[in-house]
């Protein structure tokens, strides 16, 4: 029935149904990441904490902080790219969404485990981290399969990358 919404086989379907929720999520993602980057890392640089970490912190801790910053910037840029793919209905959108969901879920888990090994007394799996893991896992295990299996998705993301 959804396939009848497209009058021409070469024209993608309108974004609708569950894709609206995915679209809402990918629009919010760069906003959330920017707020997170700003709220976590700007104070570290502005109050001298980052300089103290770089001088006095262990090499492993410094590496973790640098990797976190680079990864979060990558996730921010990739999420902006996903918005472009989504609204242009490019056929690589489902694969790129899956890659970001897998990378995000993996990164949160690996980063949290690394911090918990480095600082066993620290509460690493706080409510914010758990919320991030659940959100990333939901994207990976619910939305990604939907994008690959649903007829709406298959009939929406059909444009070739130009």
N, C-alpha and C positions, 0 to 999 in steps of 0.2 A: 504494500500500500504506500509506503514512504517513497518508493521508486517512482510512483506516478507524479510526485511533486515536481520532478524534473521533466520538462517537456522535450528537451533535446538531450540525447545521450552524451553529447560533448560538453554540456553545460553542467556545472556542479549544482547540487541541491543547495537550498538556503540553509544557513546554520540555524538549527532548531533542535527541539527535543533535549536529550541529555547533553548535546554539544553546547547548549547555552550554559550549563553548569561548568563544563570544562573551560569554556571561554571566560566566564566570570573568574574562575580560579587563575587562569594564566594572565589575566589583566591585573589581578590583585598581587600576583607573585612578585613582580619587580618593585611594587610599592612596599610590600612587606619586607623584601630583602633590603631595600634602601633604608627603611626605618631601622631595621636591625643593624645594618652596617654603621649607620650614623650613631645609633644609640650605644653600640658596644665599642666601636673602634675610635671614634672621634674623641671621647673622653680619655682613652688610653694615650692618645698622642698629645692632647692639649694639657693634661695635668702632669706630664712627665713620667707617667707609669711606664709607657713603652720604652723610653730611654733607659729607665731603671731595669726593665726586663732585659733589654739588649746588652746592658753592661754587666748586670749581676745574675741574670737567669742562666739556667743550664742550656747548653746547646740544643738539647732535645726540645725543651720548652719554647725556646726562641723559634726553632724550626716549625713547631706546631702552630704557633701564632702566625707566622708568615704564610704557612700553607693554608690556614683558615682564611686569612685575608684574600689570598689569591683565589682560592676556591669560591669564596662568596662573591668576588667580583666576576669570576667566570659564570657562576650561576645567574647573577644579575644580567649580564650581557646575553647569555643564552636564553633566558626567559623573555627578554625583549625581542630577540630573534624569533622565538616561538610565537609571539603575538603577530608578527609579520606573516609567518607561515600560515597561522590559523585564519586570519582575515583574508588572505589572498587565496585560501583553500588549496595550498600547495600539497602535492601528494606525499611529500616527505614528512609532513607534520606528525602523523602517528609515530613514525620511527624516532624522530627527534624528541617527541614528548616522552617516549619510552626511555631513551638515553638519559634525558634529564631526570626522570623519575628514579631510574636505577642509580645514577651517579649521586643524586641527592640522598636517597635512602642509605646507600653504602657509605657516603661521606659522614653523615650524621652518626651512624653506628661506629665506624672506625675512629672518628674523632673523639667520640664519647669514651670509647674503650681506651684509647691512648691516654686521654686525660685521667681516667680513673686508675690506670696503671702508674702514671707519673705522680698523681696525688691521690693515694688511696683514701685519705680522710675527707676529700672533697665530695660534695653531693653533686655528681655529674648528671645523673638522670633525674633532674628536677622537672617540674611541670612543663616548663617551656620546651625543654629537650624532648620530653615524651610526646608533647603535642606536635612538635616538628616531625618526629619519627612516625607518628600515626598518620599525619598528613601526607608525608612522602610515601609511606607504605600504601596508603589508599590510592594515591596516584599510580603507583607501580602495579598493584595487584587488582585494582578495580577499573580505573579509567584507561590504563594502557590496553588491557585485553578488550575493553569495549571499543576502543578506537580501531583495533585490528579486526574485530569480528562483526561489528554492527553494519547493517546495510546503509544506514544513514551516513556513517563515517566513510564507507567505501564509495558512496555516491556524492559525497561532499568534497573530499580532498582528492581531486582528480587532476588538477592543473599541474603541468610540468614546471619545474623550477626554471626561471629564465635567467 
